[in-house]
Amino acid sequence: MTVAASCDVVVIGAGPAGAVAAANLARRGYDVVVLERQVFPRFSIGESLLPQSMAFLGEAGMLDAVFAAGFQHKNGAAFLRRDDRFAFDFTDKFTPGWATTFQVQRARFDEVLADEASRAGCAVHYAHEILAIDVEGDAPVLDYAGPDGRRGRIKGRFCLDGSGFGRTLPRLLKLDRPSDFPVRKAVFTHVIDHIETPAFDRNKILITVHPTQQDIWYWLIPFSNGTCSLGAVGPLELLAGEPADSRAILQRLVAEADMLGGTLANAEYHIPVNSITGYASNVTTLHGRHFTLLGNAGEFLDPIFSSGVTIALKSSSLAAGLLDRQLRGDAVDWEREFAVPLKRGVDTFRQFVGAWYDGRLQDIIFAIDPKPDVQRMICAILAGYAWDETNPFVAQPERRLNAVAEICRQQRAGSGGS
């Protein structure tokens, strides 16, 4: 299929952010062209969705296809630190809304969403890499290379960048700026898990804290076919090693966490172990003349709370609604109506990520006397409802986290716990 010379909206990337934005706009009657650098299906990390995502998938008309794909049901998150355990049930949360979701193999999930975008009327082109963009004229003009190396050019009325970690427009327009998060490394793979532990709940992601290093943690995300996504994250200096040693690093770390190691005692490492270093990213702006950045193309925090896809879909929903208005002739203030509200939830997640690594949130999660109302508020954010400002942990996240963590630490000290 030949790429059109012009359209209403050019979307870079057919991942969740790009597919949902494209489908929303196509359903509103716009001519949308999606240019994706890779060929689907392709491996991607970030498999544990949050319930808030379901609302955005529903808005894009994609829920039936997602349900039909047979992904693993997810109803919460379990946390393990030495002998301490706590599990959040997303049905018992502060904010109303979706309480269950899925744990997905991203290769299949992203393909489902891209196919739905095609069915909504988008022209999706794979193996098309963006080489340059000109946003100085009256409309954005993008140069690309197709699968045969042949170059082409497309002009749109607007461009949405959903390129994820490819970060196409931040790279081409020099929008990148350093993240203020410490440099961390993640090593990860999929395993055939052969889990026989009766207490293991496949309906929840399992987050395990390293027994002696609180800033090293592991994810274990069960899928419906007997496999799991497995990964470990920690400071670069603690996960040192050459890229070829990623499997050895991951297996060593898993063995050091007794409970996790026992759960995965029979696991088969059937595909290579990958790694990524310094994954946190940020930009000088989320929007500019004729373009807006979606999801990870704008900012990525950390994988700890599986917030990436939710933030991506939130940004897609906001951008599609605003762009619809703009293309119909309304004046849109992208900073006030897109960047500021999007960052409100991102900043909530940012505070929770920081509190996880410095131990405050861990102390709250593993409190010896957990308060049900506090746990429901935290549960809502872990379910993706980070934009609900009626939640005190969204309205004043740092203040609330500090106060509750101090109470939990005093209680543990008074009980003689460590």
BAROMAR-121754 format. One record per residue (C-alpha): residue number from 1; y, z, x. Coordinates in nm, 2 decimals. Each point is the difference from the previous one (the first is absolute). Example, Ala and Ser with C-alpha at 12.3 -4.5 7.8 and 13.67 -1.06 7.14 Angstrom:
pos Y Z X
1 -0.45 0.78 1.23
2 0.34 -0.07 0.14
***
This chain:
pos Y Z X
1 0.00 0.00 0.00
2 0.34 -0.11 0.14
3 0.27 0.26 0.03
4 0.30 -0.08 -0.22
5 0.33 -0.08 0.17
6 0.19 0.24 -0.22
7 -0.06 0.28 -0.26
8 0.16 0.30 -0.16
9 -0.16 0.27 0.22
10 -0.18 -0.02 0.33
11 -0.23 0.30 0.06
12 -0.12 0.06 0.35
13 -0.35 0.16 0.00
14 -0.27 0.01 -0.27
15 -0.10 0.36 0.04
16 0.06 0.26 -0.27
17 0.38 0.00 0.03
18 0.04 -0.37 0.00
19 -0.26 -0.07 -0.26
20 0.14 0.25 -0.25
21 0.36 -0.11 0.05
22 -0.10 -0.37 -0.03
23 -0.21 0.06 -0.32
24 0.28 0.20 -0.16
25 0.25 -0.28 0.06
26 -0.24 -0.28 -0.10
27 -0.06 0.17 -0.33
28 0.37 0.00 -0.05
29 0.00 -0.38 0.03
30 0.11 -0.05 0.36
31 -0.14 -0.25 0.25
32 -0.15 0.22 0.27
33 -0.16 -0.12 0.33
34 -0.20 0.25 0.21
35 -0.05 -0.08 0.37
36 -0.28 0.21 0.16
37 -0.07 -0.01 0.38
38 -0.37 0.09 -0.03
39 -0.29 -0.13 -0.20
40 -0.14 0.23 -0.27
41 -0.22 0.20 -0.01
42 0.10 0.18 0.32
43 -0.05 0.36 0.13
44 0.29 0.24 -0.07
45 0.03 0.37 0.03
46 0.14 0.23 -0.28
47 -0.28 0.02 -0.25
48 0.07 0.31 -0.20
49 0.24 -0.07 -0.29
50 0.21 0.25 -0.18
51 0.01 0.03 -0.38
52 0.37 -0.10 -0.02
53 -0.10 -0.34 0.13
54 -0.19 -0.07 -0.33
55 0.32 -0.02 -0.20
56 0.14 -0.27 0.23
57 -0.32 -0.20 -0.01
58 0.01 0.03 -0.38
59 0.36 -0.13 0.00
60 -0.11 -0.30 0.20
61 -0.29 -0.07 -0.24
62 -0.27 0.07 0.26
63 -0.18 0.30 -0.13
64 -0.28 -0.18 -0.18
65 -0.09 -0.19 0.32
66 0.01 0.32 0.21
67 -0.23 0.19 -0.24
68 -0.24 -0.30 -0.01
69 -0.03 0.00 0.38
70 -0.23 0.30 0.00
71 0.20 0.22 0.25
72 -0.08 0.37 0.06
73 0.16 0.23 -0.25
74 0.24 0.26 0.15
75 0.12 0.31 -0.18
76 0.14 0.22 0.28
77 0.02 0.10 0.36
78 -0.21 0.26 0.19
79 0.12 0.18 0.31
80 -0.21 0.18 0.26
81 0.12 0.22 0.29
82 -0.27 0.20 0.18
83 -0.14 0.23 -0.28
84 0.30 -0.07 -0.23
85 -0.04 -0.25 -0.29
86 0.22 -0.11 -0.28
87 -0.03 -0.30 -0.24
88 0.28 -0.14 -0.22
89 -0.10 -0.14 -0.34
90 0.26 -0.26 -0.09
91 -0.05 0.08 -0.37
92 0.16 0.34 0.06
93 0.34 -0.11 0.13
94 0.36 0.07 -0.08
95 0.11 -0.35 -0.09
96 -0.14 -0.19 -0.30
97 -0.16 -0.34 0.07
98 -0.31 -0.16 0.14
99 -0.23 0.26 0.15
100 -0.28 -0.22 0.14
101 -0.01 -0.30 0.21
102 -0.24 -0.18 0.25
103 -0.11 0.01 0.36
104 -0.01 -0.37 0.10
105 -0.12 -0.22 0.28
106 0.34 -0.16 0.06
107 -0.15 -0.34 0.09
108 -0.13 -0.03 -0.36
109 0.29 0.19 -0.17
110 0.27 -0.22 0.16
111 -0.19 -0.31 -0.09
112 -0.03 0.11 -0.36
113 0.38 0.06 -0.02
114 0.08 -0.33 0.17
115 -0.23 -0.19 -0.24
116 0.18 0.17 -0.29
117 0.33 -0.11 0.14
118 -0.13 -0.35 0.00
119 -0.12 0.03 -0.36
120 0.35 0.13 -0.09
121 0.14 -0.34 0.12
122 0.08 0.06 0.37
123 -0.08 -0.26 0.26
124 -0.18 0.20 0.27
125 -0.04 -0.17 0.34
126 -0.22 0.16 0.27
127 0.01 -0.06 0.38
128 0.38 -0.06 -0.02
129 0.20 0.18 0.26
130 0.38 0.05 -0.03
131 0.17 -0.12 0.32
132 0.37 0.04 -0.09
133 0.23 0.08 -0.29
134 0.37 -0.09 -0.05
135 0.18 0.24 -0.24
136 0.35 -0.11 0.09
137 0.03 -0.28 -0.25
138 0.02 0.00 -0.38
139 -0.38 0.05 -0.02
140 -0.27 0.11 0.24
141 -0.19 -0.27 0.19
142 -0.33 0.08 0.17
143 -0.19 -0.20 0.26
144 -0.37 0.04 0.01
145 -0.32 -0.14 0.17
146 -0.30 -0.09 -0.21
147 -0.37 0.03 0.08
148 0.00 -0.33 0.18
149 0.31 0.10 0.21
150 0.22 -0.24 -0.20
151 0.34 0.15 -0.06
152 0.19 0.00 -0.32
153 0.31 0.15 -0.16
154 0.06 0.16 -0.34
155 0.32 0.11 -0.17
156 0.01 0.27 -0.26
157 0.27 0.18 -0.20
158 -0.13 0.33 0.15
159 -0.27 0.12 0.24
160 -0.21 0.32 -0.03
161 -0.18 0.11 0.32
162 -0.34 0.17 -0.09
163 -0.15 -0.08 0.35
164 -0.10 0.37 0.06
165 -0.07 0.09 0.36
166 0.08 -0.37 0.09
167 0.36 0.10 -0.07
168 0.11 -0.36 0.00
169 0.37 0.03 -0.10
170 0.07 0.32 0.20
171 -0.14 -0.19 0.31
172 0.19 -0.33 -0.07
173 0.32 0.16 -0.10
174 -0.01 0.28 0.25
175 0.01 0.27 -0.26
176 -0.26 0.24 0.16
177 0.11 0.34 0.12
178 -0.22 0.28 0.15
179 -0.16 0.25 -0.23
180 0.09 0.36 0.05
181 -0.37 0.09 -0.03
182 -0.20 0.09 0.32
183 -0.23 -0.28 0.13
184 -0.35 0.05 -0.14
185 -0.32 -0.20 0.03
186 -0.25 -0.07 -0.27
187 -0.36 -0.11 0.07
188 -0.20 -0.13 -0.30
189 -0.29 -0.20 -0.14
190 -0.24 -0.03 -0.29
191 -0.34 0.16 0.02
192 -0.32 -0.02 -0.21
193 0.02 0.37 -0.07
194 -0.35 0.11 -0.11
195 0.16 0.32 -0.12
196 -0.26 0.25 -0.14
197 0.22 0.31 -0.02
198 -0.03 0.11 -0.37
199 0.36 0.14 -0.01
200 0.16 -0.32 0.12
201 0.22 -0.15 -0.28
202 0.02 -0.37 0.02
203 0.28 0.00 -0.26
204 0.24 0.16 0.25
205 0.15 -0.09 0.33
206 -0.10 0.27 0.26
207 0.27 0.11 0.25
208 -0.13 0.22 0.28
209 0.21 0.18 0.26
210 -0.13 0.02 0.35
211 -0.14 0.36 0.07
212 0.24 0.07 0.29
213 0.27 -0.26 -0.02
214 0.19 0.02 -0.33
215 0.18 -0.33 0.07
216 -0.32 -0.20 0.02
217 -0.16 -0.08 -0.33
218 -0.26 -0.23 -0.15
219 -0.03 -0.21 -0.32
220 -0.33 -0.08 -0.17
221 0.03 -0.24 -0.30
222 -0.32 -0.07 -0.18
223 -0.05 -0.35 -0.16
224 -0.23 -0.09 -0.28
225 -0.25 -0.19 0.22
226 -0.11 0.29 0.22
227 0.25 -0.06 0.27
228 0.31 0.20 0.10
229 0.33 -0.05 0.18
230 0.01 0.24 0.29
231 0.29 0.07 0.22
232 0.17 0.26 0.23
233 0.37 0.04 0.07
234 0.17 0.21 0.26
235 0.26 0.00 0.28
236 -0.04 -0.28 0.25
237 -0.07 0.23 0.29
238 -0.29 0.17 -0.19
239 -0.16 -0.33 -0.10
240 0.03 -0.16 0.34
241 -0.24 -0.27 0.11
242 -0.01 -0.37 0.05
243 -0.03 -0.22 -0.31
244 -0.36 -0.08 0.08
245 -0.08 0.37 -0.03
246 0.12 0.04 -0.36
247 -0.35 0.05 -0.13
248 -0.07 0.27 0.26
249 0.32 0.17 -0.08
250 -0.07 0.00 -0.38
251 -0.36 0.12 0.04
252 0.11 0.28 0.24
253 0.26 0.12 -0.24
254 -0.23 -0.01 -0.30
255 -0.26 0.20 0.19
256 0.27 0.26 0.08
257 0.05 0.06 -0.37
258 -0.32 0.18 -0.09
259 0.01 -0.05 -0.38
260 0.11 -0.36 0.02
261 -0.25 -0.07 0.28
262 -0.28 0.14 -0.21
263 0.10 -0.20 -0.30
264 -0.01 -0.32 0.21
265 -0.31 0.09 0.20
266 -0.18 -0.31 -0.11
267 0.29 -0.24 -0.01
268 -0.03 -0.35 0.14
269 0.30 -0.15 0.18
270 -0.07 -0.35 -0.10
271 0.34 -0.16 0.07
272 0.24 0.04 0.30
273 0.23 0.30 0.01
274 0.36 -0.10 0.00
275 0.31 0.19 0.11
276 0.37 -0.02 -0.05
277 0.27 0.19 0.20
278 0.36 0.07 -0.10
279 -0.04 -0.12 -0.35
280 0.30 0.18 -0.15
281 0.29 -0.24 -0.05
282 0.35 -0.03 -0.15
283 0.28 -0.25 -0.05
284 0.38 0.00 0.01
285 0.01 -0.13 -0.36
286 -0.24 -0.08 -0.29
287 0.20 -0.29 -0.13
288 0.25 -0.26 0.11
289 0.14 -0.33 -0.11
290 -0.27 -0.18 -0.20
291 -0.29 0.24 0.10
292 -0.16 0.33 -0.06
293 -0.28 0.18 0.19
294 -0.29 0.14 -0.19
295 -0.24 0.28 0.10
296 -0.11 0.02 0.36
297 0.22 -0.29 0.09
298 0.28 0.25 -0.04
299 -0.14 0.34 0.10
300 -0.33 0.16 0.07
301 -0.04 0.37 0.04
302 -0.36 0.11 0.06
303 -0.34 -0.04 -0.16
304 -0.06 0.37 -0.07
305 0.08 -0.02 -0.38
306 -0.10 -0.36 -0.06
307 0.35 -0.07 -0.12
308 0.04 -0.35 0.14
309 -0.13 -0.21 -0.29
310 0.18 0.22 -0.25
311 0.34 -0.04 0.18
312 -0.07 -0.37 0.03
313 -0.07 -0.04 -0.37
314 0.30 0.21 -0.09
315 0.22 -0.22 0.21
316 -0.14 -0.31 -0.16
317 0.06 0.13 -0.35
318 0.36 0.09 0.08
319 0.07 -0.32 0.18
320 -0.15 -0.23 -0.27
321 0.20 0.16 -0.27
322 0.33 -0.02 0.19
323 -0.06 -0.35 0.12
324 -0.07 -0.11 -0.35
325 0.34 0.13 -0.10
326 0.17 -0.16 0.30
327 -0.16 -0.34 -0.05
328 0.13 0.01 -0.36
329 0.35 0.05 0.12
330 0.04 0.38 0.00
331 0.17 0.18 0.29
332 -0.26 0.22 0.18
333 0.09 0.28 0.25
334 -0.32 -0.01 0.21
335 0.10 0.31 0.20
336 0.07 0.22 -0.30
337 -0.27 -0.15 -0.23
338 -0.28 -0.07 0.25
339 0.04 0.17 0.33
340 0.12 0.34 -0.12
341 -0.26 0.06 -0.27
342 -0.28 -0.14 0.21
343 0.09 0.23 0.29
344 0.00 0.30 -0.23
345 -0.37 -0.01 -0.03
346 -0.05 -0.11 0.36
347 0.20 0.29 0.12
348 -0.22 0.24 -0.21
349 -0.31 -0.14 0.17
350 0.19 0.02 0.33
351 0.05 0.38 -0.05
352 -0.36 0.04 -0.09
353 -0.12 -0.19 0.30
354 0.21 0.21 0.23
355 -0.12 0.32 -0.17
356 -0.36 -0.11 0.04
357 0.03 -0.05 0.38
358 0.19 0.32 0.07
359 -0.24 0.21 -0.21
360 0.22 0.10 -0.30
361 -0.18 -0.22 -0.25
362 -0.34 0.09 0.14
363 0.08 0.37 -0.05
364 0.10 -0.07 -0.37
365 -0.31 -0.21 -0.07
366 -0.23 0.26 0.16
367 0.18 0.30 -0.15
368 -0.22 0.31 -0.05
369 0.17 0.06 -0.34
370 0.11 -0.35 -0.12
371 0.25 -0.01 -0.29
372 -0.11 -0.24 -0.27
373 0.35 -0.12 -0.08
374 0.07 -0.07 0.36
375 -0.33 -0.18 0.05
376 0.07 -0.22 -0.31
377 0.34 -0.10 0.14
378 -0.15 -0.09 0.34
379 -0.29 -0.18 -0.18
380 0.25 -0.22 -0.18
381 0.15 -0.12 0.33
382 -0.34 -0.05 0.15
383 -0.07 -0.22 -0.31
384 0.30 -0.21 0.09
385 0.26 0.14 -0.23
386 0.25 0.05 0.27
387 0.29 -0.13 -0.21
388 -0.02 0.26 -0.27
389 0.31 0.21 0.06
390 -0.10 0.25 -0.27
391 -0.25 0.12 0.26
392 0.16 0.26 0.23
393 -0.19 -0.13 0.30
394 0.17 -0.34 -0.06
395 0.34 0.13 -0.08
396 0.01 0.24 0.31
397 -0.31 -0.08 0.20
398 0.10 0.17 0.33
399 0.13 0.31 -0.16
400 -0.30 0.04 -0.22
401 -0.25 -0.07 0.27
402 0.16 0.25 0.24
403 0.02 0.28 -0.26
404 -0.36 -0.04 -0.13
405 -0.15 -0.05 0.35
406 0.17 0.33 0.11
407 -0.15 0.19 -0.29
408 -0.34 -0.15 0.07
409 0.02 0.10 0.36
410 0.10 0.35 -0.08
411 -0.29 0.04 -0.24
412 -0.25 -0.13 0.26
413 0.15 0.23 0.26
414 -0.02 0.30 -0.24
415 -0.37 -0.08 -0.07
416 -0.08 -0.01 0.37
417 -0.08 -0.37 -0.01
418 0.08 -0.25 0.28
***
